[in-house]
Each structure stands twice: as C-alpha cells, then as structure tokens.
Amino acid sequence: MSESPESSHSFKTLLSMLGHHKASLTGAIVFSVLGSLMGLAQPMLINQIIDKIGQPMGMLITLLVGLLVLSSVASGLEWYLLTRTAEAAVFATRRDLVSHLLRLPITSYDKHRTGDLVTRVGSDTTLVRTAFTGGLVQAVSSVLTIVGSIILMALIDVTMLLVVLSVIALTLVAVVFTSRLMQKYTKRAQEAVGELGAGMDKSLVAVRTVRASRAEERVEKELHSSADRAYHEGVKMATVGALLNPVSGLALQGSFLIVLGIGGARVASGTISVADLVSFVLYMFMASMPLGMIFSAITTVRQAMGAIDRINNVLDEPLEDSTGKEAEHSSAISFDSVSFSYDGKTPVLEDVSFDVQPG
C-alpha cells in the first residue's frame, strides 16, 4: 500500500513542526536516552544480585535503587518537555490557521462551512499534540531500548531471542497495516465532526428563521445525519484500535510463554542459569514495553496526519491579495456635509465630512 501525495505532504508538515522546536525536543531525547540506558542496566544488576544471594550485596541494591529513582526523574523531565513543546506546536498551528482564515478570498468561505473551519482550528489542531506527547520522540528512546535489549538477550541466549524476534516481526506487519486504516478513519471522523459543527452553527445563527418556518424536524434530521456519520467513523477507529491492542498483547503473552518453556528446559539442561533466564525475561519485557510505544506512536502519528491533512487543505489555499491592482487603482471616497436618518426624524449623521483613503 503506497503512500498518497497528501499523506507525504502531511508528514513533511509534521517534521517541519518538530524542526521548529529543536532545543526542547533535543532535551527530551537526551532525558529519554538516559532513562533507557539506566533501564537497560537494571536487569544486569538483578542478575548479579541473584548470583550473590547469601553474600553481602548492599552496594548492588543501593545502585539498583539509585538507577530506579534517576530513571523516574529522567522520565518526568522528558514528559514535561514533550508536553510543553506540544502545547507550543498547537499554539503556533492555531495562530497560523487563524491568520490564514481571516485572509482567504470570500469564495473560500462559500466553499467551506463555517463550523467546519472552526473545527480545524479546535479539534484538528488538538490531534497534533498527540504526535509530540505520544509519537515520534518517544519512538527514538524506544528504538534504543529495543536494540539494547536485543543485544543483551543475544548475549544470554540466541535461540530464545530468535523466537521473540519472529513474533515481533509478525506483529509489526499487522500494526503498520492497521495504522494506515486509522489515519483514513481519523480524517473522515474529523470531517464528519466539522460538518456537524457547521450545521449546528448555521442552525443556531438562523434559529428564529428555523422556528418561524417550522423547519425544526428537517434541520434536526440533517444534524442527526452528520452526528450519525461521525459516530460510525468513530466506531471504525475504535474497531481498528480494538484489533491492534489484542495483537500487541497476544505477541507479548505468546513470547513470554514460549520463552518460559524453552528457558525452563535450557535451565534444566544446564545451558543457562536461573539468573540468566530471569535477566532474559526482564529484557524481553523491557523490549516489549517500548515496542508497544512504537506501535502506539505509529497509530498516533497516523491520526495526527489525518488531522494535518485537513489543516493543510486550508493553509494551502491562496490568500486574497489585499494590496493588488484593485487597491492600487481605487480612489479615495469623500463624504461632504452628509446627513442621514433611518426614520426621517432622528439624525444618525449630521453634516459629516471626511475622506476614506484606498485600502
């Protein structure tokens, strides 16, 4: 399934957003990497603790507790930087959208319904936030943790590692396929919500006309239709998510059971020690947790790209030329001793004179 030009454009837009916050994102990546490295060291310490049961190991336990605390601090700092950067990205996108919307040609407002444009400024930009807080940056540390875990598992037992990698590969194929569906359904759902907002906006603005015309049922039917479309697209998104979560969970559980079976047999034969088996299982779980983050990141970024598609549809529209030929060749308007009244009795303007310059 090849990527559409629209999806490619949306991904470039997302990368451009990330590029505007290099300092904060670099800091988040640094804390994320530090947390990953400290996490990878923990099973190694547990391995030594198990081997030294019955011997003095106060230093090892102190070091393990220290790594746990420091990794938690690094995780907290990473999350703060990501959420702050996400808010900044949403703010900048909303500001650009507002500025662009106010300067579109009048014909664009005829093409787009008002409520739908409001939705793009509101809920569509909100989805961009998730690409930062649960998307690309966390995938970087996740890849590091997975690679480190795989290397350390290979040093313990290659056979069990091959089993784990086979399950991961199959799961990854399923996730990539379902994430593309998620992007498509997210865009459709946001379009439906925008349509509902546009219809509601139009109906409330003209509510007196609707009531006077006894058109409540017809307008209600139209709005219910939009709400129904939004509901069904949302259900499709939920269905894709429901397929994705069990696949990831099944992969983890299946790998764990297979590793326990093979590992138990290898411990019994004396090929590996109990400490090595415990370390391998810990590394497997360490790899599975960030793997889940990567799967989630793929889906999250796809959702954000679906929203960015709609944002780009507006930002890509050319602006109206407010300093063009019309402004250059227009003349000043002069009011000379103008008087005016709505009812012919109460003056609104009385003997007013002024000039209005072009533009």
Buried (B, 14 or more C-beta within 10 A) or exposed (E): EEEEEBBEBBBEBBEEBBEEBEEBBEBBBBBBBBBBBBBBBBBBBBBBBBEEEEEEBEEBEEBBEEBEEEBEBBBEBBBBBBBBBBEBBBEBBBEBBEEBBEBBEEEBEEEBBBBBBBBBBBBBBBBBBBBBBBBBBBBBBBBBBBBBBBEBBBEBBEEBBEBBBEBBEEBBEBBBEBBBBBBBBBBBBBBBBBBBBBBBBBBEEBEEEBEEEEBEEEBEEBBEBBBEBBEEBBEBBEEBBEBBEEBBEEBBEBBBEBBEEBBEEBBEEEEBBEBBBBBBBBBBBBBBBBBBBBBBBBBBBBBBBBBBBBBBEBBEBEEEEEEEEEEEEEEEEEEEEEEEEEEEEEEEEEEEEEEEEEE
